[in-house]
Amino acid sequence: MRTFALIRDRLRLALGQGMHLTDEERQCLDEELDRAIASIAQTSTIDDANDKLLELGAMQDVLATLSFKYRIPLTDKQRKFVRQYDRWDVPEVRASIYNAIKNGNFI
């Protein structure tokens, strides 16, 4: 989650300095998203995945802020992720997403 953490820190300064993403950052964000999803897929139960699902929610927050507040273009994968995991704060949604990840049906 290194790139997500760096972007989240930059968002704190974005009001005064503006916000942008490089193509390399977009690619790194996609890779981190893939790793997070793969990590969740390796868990045995939703309880084992809970912290990782919450981390995925933090990623969704960063991407949603970039997209909706700063109008920064996202990759197709990032846009789908923002839409599909929009209600990650609802336990039932996290459970549904967990099942989709385990079945290979998530973004």
Backbone bond lengths (Angstrom), bond angles and torsions (degrees), N, CA, C in turn:
res aa  C-N    CA-C-N  psi(-1)  N-CA   C-N-CA  omega(-1)  CA-C   N-CA-C  phi
1 M - - - 1.447 - - 1.521 110.11 -
2 R 1.281 116.64 20.76 1.458 121.51 -176.35 1.532 112.40 -59.99
3 T 1.329 116.98 -50.11 1.462 120.12 -178.66 1.522 110.55 -66.34
4 F 1.334 117.56 -39.50 1.463 120.08 177.71 1.527 110.41 -60.56
5 A 1.322 117.13 -41.24 1.467 120.82 179.57 1.524 110.63 -64.68
6 L 1.317 117.42 -41.78 1.473 120.51 178.60 1.529 111.12 -64.15
7 I 1.325 116.16 -43.08 1.472 120.32 179.70 1.527 109.69 -65.42
8 R 1.334 117.42 -42.36 1.469 121.05 178.83 1.532 110.15 -59.62
9 D 1.316 117.53 -40.69 1.470 120.60 176.95 1.530 111.22 -64.86
10 R 1.329 116.53 -39.88 1.469 119.41 178.26 1.522 111.49 -66.30
11 L 1.331 117.47 -32.04 1.463 120.21 178.74 1.521 111.58 -62.05
12 R 1.317 117.34 -31.32 1.462 120.76 178.82 1.525 111.67 -63.54
13 L 1.317 116.82 -28.43 1.464 121.77 -179.82 1.524 112.73 -99.26
14 A 1.310 117.04 -3.97 1.464 121.78 -170.44 1.524 113.80 -63.58
15 L 1.313 118.38 -33.05 1.469 119.43 -178.07 1.516 111.28 -59.26
16 G 1.301 117.10 -40.11 1.463 120.16 -178.97 1.510 113.97 -86.84
17 Q 1.336 117.12 -26.10 1.462 120.16 -172.80 1.520 114.10 -115.44
18 G 1.312 118.40 -5.75 1.459 120.79 -175.05 1.516 110.58 81.90
19 M 1.312 117.05 172.83 1.458 121.13 -175.63 1.512 109.50 -142.04
20 H 1.328 116.27 141.96 1.463 122.22 175.38 1.526 108.61 -154.65
21 L 1.323 115.78 164.93 1.459 122.40 174.42 1.510 108.65 -129.32
22 T 1.315 116.43 140.86 1.457 120.19 173.09 1.518 108.90 -86.07
23 D 1.313 116.57 164.24 1.467 120.44 176.32 1.526 110.20 -61.43
24 E 1.319 116.72 -37.57 1.466 120.61 178.46 1.531 110.98 -63.25
25 E 1.325 117.03 -40.45 1.466 120.21 177.84 1.521 111.10 -65.23
26 R 1.321 117.39 -40.91 1.464 120.62 177.00 1.527 110.69 -59.04
27 Q 1.326 115.84 -44.19 1.456 120.59 178.95 1.527 111.01 -64.04
28 C 1.320 117.71 -42.71 1.470 121.22 178.29 1.527 111.16 -63.36
29 L 1.326 116.49 -39.43 1.464 119.76 177.74 1.526 110.70 -62.97
30 D 1.330 117.16 -41.64 1.469 120.63 176.88 1.532 110.78 -61.39
31 E 1.324 116.33 -43.36 1.465 120.44 -179.25 1.527 110.82 -64.50
32 E 1.326 117.37 -42.24 1.459 120.41 178.63 1.527 111.26 -65.56
33 L 1.307 115.89 -37.73 1.464 120.58 176.53 1.528 110.32 -63.14
34 D 1.329 116.87 -44.82 1.466 121.25 177.44 1.528 111.33 -59.85
35 R 1.334 116.48 -43.95 1.469 119.98 -179.96 1.527 111.28 -64.09
36 A 1.325 116.73 -40.46 1.464 120.41 179.91 1.524 110.72 -63.97
37 I 1.313 116.48 -43.51 1.467 121.00 179.60 1.527 110.14 -66.27
38 A 1.320 117.27 -42.32 1.467 120.89 178.13 1.525 110.87 -62.43
39 S 1.315 116.54 -37.99 1.461 121.20 178.86 1.533 110.81 -64.45
40 I 1.316 116.22 -41.06 1.471 120.68 177.86 1.533 109.71 -65.76
41 A 1.311 117.03 -39.71 1.465 121.07 -179.28 1.530 111.64 -62.00
42 Q 1.323 117.05 -25.32 1.467 121.35 -178.39 1.526 113.27 -82.58
43 T 1.331 118.07 -9.72 1.461 120.15 -177.94 1.526 110.68 -76.94
44 S 1.330 114.98 157.85 1.464 120.57 -178.04 1.518 113.45 -88.91
45 T 1.341 115.70 -33.40 1.466 120.41 -177.91 1.515 109.91 -138.32
46 I 1.319 115.21 163.59 1.454 119.52 177.49 1.528 111.08 -64.68
47 D 1.330 116.50 -31.58 1.467 119.25 176.95 1.526 110.75 -63.50
48 D 1.320 116.50 -39.33 1.466 120.54 176.64 1.524 111.50 -65.19
49 A 1.320 116.48 -29.42 1.466 121.42 -176.22 1.526 113.47 -92.82
50 N 1.324 118.35 -5.40 1.463 120.44 -171.25 1.528 113.21 -54.60
51 D 1.334 118.08 -48.67 1.469 119.94 -179.78 1.528 111.45 -62.15
52 K 1.325 115.84 -37.72 1.461 120.21 179.35 1.532 111.19 -69.34
53 L 1.326 117.15 -35.35 1.462 120.77 176.61 1.524 110.75 -67.37
54 L 1.323 116.87 -36.79 1.462 120.26 176.14 1.527 110.66 -67.42
55 E 1.320 116.52 -38.10 1.466 120.87 176.09 1.529 110.14 -63.20
56 L 1.323 115.83 -39.75 1.460 120.69 176.01 1.531 109.92 -60.96
57 G 1.337 116.39 -36.70 1.459 120.41 176.39 1.518 112.25 -63.80
58 A 1.325 117.07 -39.00 1.468 120.36 176.85 1.529 110.14 -63.97
59 M 1.325 116.52 -37.19 1.467 120.37 176.37 1.522 110.18 -63.96
60 Q 1.324 116.34 -42.41 1.456 120.92 179.54 1.527 110.19 -61.40
61 D 1.327 116.79 -41.49 1.467 120.63 178.64 1.524 111.68 -59.21
62 V 1.325 116.39 -44.82 1.468 120.54 179.89 1.522 110.35 -62.36
63 L 1.333 116.39 -48.49 1.464 119.40 -178.41 1.524 111.97 -65.75
64 A 1.323 117.44 -39.01 1.468 120.03 178.52 1.524 110.49 -64.19
65 T 1.312 117.59 -40.25 1.467 121.02 178.15 1.521 110.63 -63.41
66 L 1.325 116.24 -44.55 1.466 119.69 178.17 1.526 110.94 -59.30
67 S 1.324 115.91 -44.11 1.451 120.58 -175.14 1.521 113.17 -73.59
68 F 1.315 116.81 -51.10 1.464 119.89 -170.67 1.522 113.67 -88.26
69 K 1.308 117.32 -36.22 1.464 119.16 -178.43 1.522 111.82 -84.52
70 Y 1.338 115.83 -42.77 1.463 119.73 -174.68 1.521 113.71 -105.04
71 R 1.345 116.50 -0.99 1.474 122.03 177.21 1.530 112.28 54.73
72 I 1.317 115.76 37.35 1.458 121.22 178.25 1.522 108.23 -87.18
73 P 1.321 117.36 127.07 1.467 119.82 -179.74 1.530 111.04 -63.46
74 L 1.322 115.38 136.56 1.456 122.24 176.83 1.519 109.31 -109.18
75 T 1.323 116.08 164.50 1.462 119.65 173.52 1.526 108.76 -71.11
76 D 1.319 116.48 165.00 1.471 120.30 177.98 1.529 110.67 -56.94
77 K 1.319 116.51 -44.42 1.458 120.94 -179.58 1.526 110.72 -60.73
78 Q 1.321 117.27 -43.13 1.464 121.40 -179.77 1.521 111.30 -65.48
79 R 1.332 117.10 -41.07 1.467 120.32 178.50 1.524 110.88 -62.96
80 K 1.332 117.12 -44.92 1.465 120.84 178.73 1.523 110.47 -61.69
81 F 1.319 115.89 -43.03 1.460 120.73 179.75 1.528 111.05 -61.32
82 V 1.323 117.33 -45.82 1.466 121.14 179.75 1.519 110.23 -58.04
83 R 1.313 117.67 -42.38 1.473 121.40 -179.40 1.533 111.88 -71.50
84 Q 1.329 116.58 -45.23 1.462 119.45 -174.45 1.529 113.10 -72.19
85 Y 1.321 117.76 -28.63 1.466 120.22 -175.94 1.527 110.89 -109.74
86 D 1.309 116.02 24.89 1.467 122.08 -176.62 1.521 112.65 -58.78
87 R 1.300 118.62 -38.68 1.474 122.18 -177.18 1.527 111.24 -104.12
88 W 1.306 116.44 43.14 1.452 121.10 -177.07 1.523 112.89 -62.91
89 D 1.320 117.21 -16.96 1.459 120.94 -179.90 1.533 112.44 -75.61
90 V 1.321 117.61 -10.77 1.463 122.75 179.69 1.537 108.20 -93.58
91 P 1.345 117.44 121.12 1.472 119.72 -177.00 1.532 114.05 -54.13
92 E 1.316 117.62 -37.23 1.465 120.22 -179.80 1.525 111.38 -65.66
93 V 1.321 116.74 -35.52 1.465 120.38 177.84 1.523 109.55 -68.59
94 R 1.340 116.93 -43.14 1.460 119.76 177.21 1.532 110.52 -59.49
95 A 1.334 117.03 -40.53 1.463 120.51 178.76 1.525 111.03 -64.45
96 S 1.312 116.73 -42.03 1.459 121.06 178.51 1.530 111.14 -63.69
97 I 1.309 116.58 -43.67 1.465 121.24 178.98 1.526 109.97 -65.78
98 Y 1.331 116.44 -40.58 1.458 120.12 177.65 1.530 110.05 -57.16
99 N 1.320 116.73 -46.89 1.466 120.86 178.79 1.528 111.56 -62.87
100 A 1.327 116.52 -39.52 1.473 119.77 178.36 1.526 110.65 -65.05
101 I 1.318 116.77 -40.82 1.469 120.16 178.07 1.528 110.07 -64.07
102 K 1.318 117.28 -46.05 1.461 121.32 -179.30 1.533 111.13 -61.45
103 N 1.334 116.82 -32.75 1.468 121.44 -179.41 1.527 112.81 -89.54
104 G 1.335 116.65 -0.13 1.463 120.28 179.85 1.516 114.25 73.75
105 N 1.350 116.74 24.15 1.462 121.43 -177.14 1.519 113.90 -111.27
106 F 1.301 118.30 19.84 1.466 120.64 -177.70 1.522 108.57 -109.13
107 I 1.310 115.93 128.46 1.467 125.00 -172.54 1.491 108.57 25.12
